[in-house]
Amino acid sequence: MRFSSRSARQLALAAGVLGYASLTACNKSDGDFAKTKSGIEYKIYKKVDGKYERREIGPDGDPTYKDRLGKYLMGHTEYRTGKDSVLQNTRTDMGMAVPMPLQELKQKGMPDEALSLLQPGDSGVFRFQVDSLIKPKSGQSVPPFLKRGGSFVQMFVATQPKLVTAEEEKAMEPELQKRSMAAQIKKRMASPEFQKQVAGQQQSLKTMLGTSKVVAQMKKDDALLQDYIKKNGLTMQKTPLGVYYQVLKPGTGAKPKTGQIVSVNYNGTLLSGKLFDSSDKQGKPIDFPLGLGQVIPGWDEGLAMLTPGSKAILLIPSPLAYGDRGAGADIPANAPLRFEVELVAVQ
């Protein structure tokens, strides 16, 4: 869903959610909502001896919030329509509690203000009028799916007892980004339109590989690669599309499937041995969804043959790499490539 403030968008995209049976039950049986001056309806609870108890807040908000500015709550959230349809359940998306920013309130009545009412360890149920979530001067209209869900949106939040610093939050960002990417791809993969798009990409690749020019280049490259394999004493297998691979260190678990996020360390060289790229330059693995055309086809093909933890050599014919266009000054046209890869993880 879309909110007008940057931090609210971050919250909607980057939180995770608890099991809500107890909190939902409290919400339904625990009287009326309180209300902020800006119009947010809320019920806030603290947990005492394993049970939720209401915590009252004055009309001017929580006076201790100033002491938490610049830090982050760790917690879990879920958004629902007024008719209880789940818009976003970020526990299933992220699979972990995540940091939620506590910053100066520049716009009241938004999820940022709701967070300002929570102390570490609190849980809360908040209701926002749908119209209030769209910035008045933005020119945007309320999305139809929100209108169909009723006049308000609910936000359920549960927080952990400890705040985290900006430095601690920054250290979490790579993992959060990876999990967020995986969640977005999973949702897209469920769309018939996206599946049609992926099928179209695969058909385009098949058509390209079937042209007379590419068939001739593949035959030429295959001879080069077989000679390279023989001269270097390699023992390799060949994929259906023509990528050669040799597992140097076997991994464990299942091979990655289309749409899963893979983390890969790599060194890329020409057959001459000249290095043209390496994950060492970034100091971390590259993350991307497998099989969706985000990398060269030879990578999508070859990495699908490996299990997490594997180290392998991939030999990729030029039509499955950068083809007759090459890549910059380092990769000539029609150059078969060698990659040493490590499939670090699969999300």
N, C-alpha and C positions, 0 to 999 in steps of 0.2 A: 504494500500500500504506500501511498505518497503523502508525506507531510511537508509543510512549508519550511520548517527550520532544519538546518543541516544536522544538528545533533539528534533531532527526532528521527531523521532518516537513518542515522547511524544506529540508533537504538532499535529501530524496526528491523534493521538488517543484521545486527550483530549481537543479539542477546540469545539466551537459551532458556528453556522453560521447565518448571517442576511438574510433578504430578499434582493436579489441582483438585482432587476429590474433596479434601478437607477444607481448602480455602473457598471453593465454590459452594460447599454446604454452608459455611459461615455466611457467605454473601447472601444466600437465599433466606436464611433464618434469623439474621442479626439486625433487624430493624432498618431504619431509613439511612440514606446516604447523607453525610455531611457535605458542605459545599464551600468551595473557595470563593473569594470575591470575584475571581475571573470566570467562574462558572463551572469549574471541574467538580463533579460529584465524586466522593471518595469514601471508602472504608479502609482504615489502616489497622493492622493487627500486629501485635508482638506475641511471640510464642513463649508461654509460661508452662513449665512442667508438661511439655508435649501437646499443649492445647493452645488454640488461638484466642487471644483476648483483644478487644477493641482498645486502640490507643487514641485518645482525643488530642486534637491540635487546635490551637487558637486561630482566630480569624485572620491573623497576619502571617500565618505559616509557622514553620518550625524555626525558632530563633537560633538554633544551633547549626543551621545550614551553612552559615558563613564560615564555620570551622572546617567544613568539608569541601569547600570550593577548591577546584583544581585536582581533586582526587576522583576515584572511581568506585562506585558500588560494584560488587560482583553479584550477579544474579541471573534470573531466568524470567522470561516474559511470554505472554500469549495475548494475541489480539483476537477479539470476537465481535461480530455484529450484535446489534441489539436483540436479534433473534437467535443468538447463541451459535451462529455458524462461525467456524474457526477460519479466520483470515490468515493467521500465521502462528505456527507453533514452533518456536525457535529451538526448543530442546531437540526435536526430531531433526531440525535443520543443522544445528551446530554441534549437538552432542556434548556440550560442556557449558558450564557457567562462564559468562563473559563480562568484561568491564563495561559499565554504563557511566558516561561522563557526568560529572557534577560541576556545572559552570554557572557563570553569572546569567541571570534570567533576563533576556532581552525582549522576550515576548511571553506574556502570561497566557494561561489557558491551554498550554500545549503539554505534551508528555514530559518536557524538561521540568516544568513546574511540578508535575506529579512526582517526579523523582526527588525533588527538593524536599518533599514532605516525609520521605522515608529515612529512617535511621538504619544503620547496618543491622541486619538480622530481622528487620520488619518485612511484612508482606502487605500487599495492598490490592484493592480493586478500585479502578478508576473508570469513570464514564465521561466521554467527551461528546458534545453535540457534533454531529457530522459536519454541519456548516462551519463550525469554528476551526476545524482542522485544515481548511483551505484558506490560505492567506488572502484577505479581502481584496488587495490591490493586484493580485497575481493574474487576474483574468481567467483563472481556471474555474471550471465548474465541478460540482461533486460527481465523482465517477458513478455510473449507473449501478455497479455492484454494491456500492455503499448505500445508495438510496434504497435499493431493494432490501437491505438488511435492517432497515429501521432508521430512527432519527438519531441514534447515538452509536458510538463505538466503545467497546469495553477493553480495558487493558488490565491484565492480571500480572502482578509482579511479586516475586519472592527474592529476598536478598540474603547474602551470607553475612556473618557477623563482622567480617574484616574488610576495611577499605584497602584499595591498592593505590600506589603512587603512579605518576605519569611514566616513570621509568619502568615500572613493572608492567604497565599496560603496553608500552612499546615492545617489550620482549614477547608479548603474546600475539602481536599483530601478524607475523607470518603464518602461524597456525590458524588464527581466526580467518585470515584471507583465504587460506586453502579450504577450510571448511565451508566458508561462505560460497566459494566458487563451486564446490561439490553440490551444495544445496540448490544453487541456481540451475546448474546443469541437470540435476535430477528432475526438477520441475519442468524444465524445457523438454527433456526427453519424454515426458509424459504427454506432450502436446502432439496431436496428429500432424499438425502443420510442420513442426520441427522434425518429426520422423520423416515426413515427405522431403524436407530439405536435405536431411542426411542421405536418404536414398538417392536423391538427385546428384549429390556430390559423388557418391560411389559410382553411379552410372556414368557421370562425366569422366571419372578416372578410367573406368573400363573402356569407354569409347576412345579416350586419348591413347591408351595402351594398344588399342587395336588398329590404329592408323599405320599405314605402310612405313612412314618415316620413323615412327617410334619403334615399330617391330624390328626394323633394321638396326636401330641404335641399341635396343635391348640385346639383340644377337651379338653385336660387336662388343658391348660391355660385358656380356656373360663370358665371352672368350677371355677378355682381359682379367676378369675376376677369377675364373678357373685357373688361369696361369699364375695369378697372384697367390691363390690358395696353395697351389702346388709348390711354388718357390719358397713360401714361408712356412711350410709344414703344418698347415691348419687343417682341422677336421670339422667341416661345416655342413649344416643342413640348409635346405633351400625352401623358402616359403612359396605358396602358390603364385604370388605376384613376381617372385624372382629375387627377393632379398636373401642373402646368405647370412647365417648366424652361427656362432659357436659359443656355448655357455662355458665360461671360465670358472665360475663359482656358482653352483646351484643355489637357488633360494628355496623358500617354503611357501605353502599356501596356494591359493588359486591364481590363475593368470588374470590379468586385468581385462575388463569388458569395456565395450564402447561406452563412452560417457563418464567413466570413472577418472578421477584425478590421479595422475601418476607424478611422482617426484623422481627426477632423473639427474644423476651426475654423468658428465660425458666429456670426452676429448674427441674432436673431429679433425681428421687429417685427410689429405690427398693420398693416393696410393704411393706417392713418392715419399711419404712420411712427413710432409710439411703440415704443421699444425695451423688450422685456420680458426678454430673456436674451442672454448672450453668453459665448463661451468665454474672452473677455478677463478675465472675473471670476476664472477659475481660473488664468489665465496659461499655459494649455497646451491642446492639442486634447482633445476627448473621445474615448475609445476604447470601442468596443462591437462585438459580433458583428452583422453585417448580416442582416436578414431573419428574425430570431428573436423579434421582438416586444419587444425591449429598449428601443425608442424608438417614437415615434408612427409609424403606418403610412405617412404621407406621406414620412417620412425614409427608411424602408426602400425605398420605391418610387422616390423621386427620386434618392437617392445611387447606386442600382444602375445609373443611366443615365450615370454619370460615370467617368472614368479617373483614376488617381492623378496628383495635381498640378493637377487641374481646379479652377477657381473658377466658381461658378454661382449663379443666383437660382432658388429654388424657391417657387412659389405653391401653397399647400396648402389645399384646401377643408376646412371644419371637421370633417366626419365622419372625415377622415383625419388630423385633428389632435386636438383635445380635445373635439370634439363638443358636445353640449348641456349638458355639465357645466362646461365652461371649465376654467381652471386658476388657482386663487387669485384675488387681486385684480387681476392684470395682464391676464389673458386672459378676456374675457367668453364666455358661452355662444354657440355657433354662430358663432365668429369665424374666418374664413379668415386664414391667416398667410403672411407673407413671410419667407424665410430667405435670407441670403447665406452661402454655404458654400464651404469649401475642403476638398477631399478630399486631405488631407496625405499619407496613406500607406495601403497595404493590406497586411495581414500574411497 
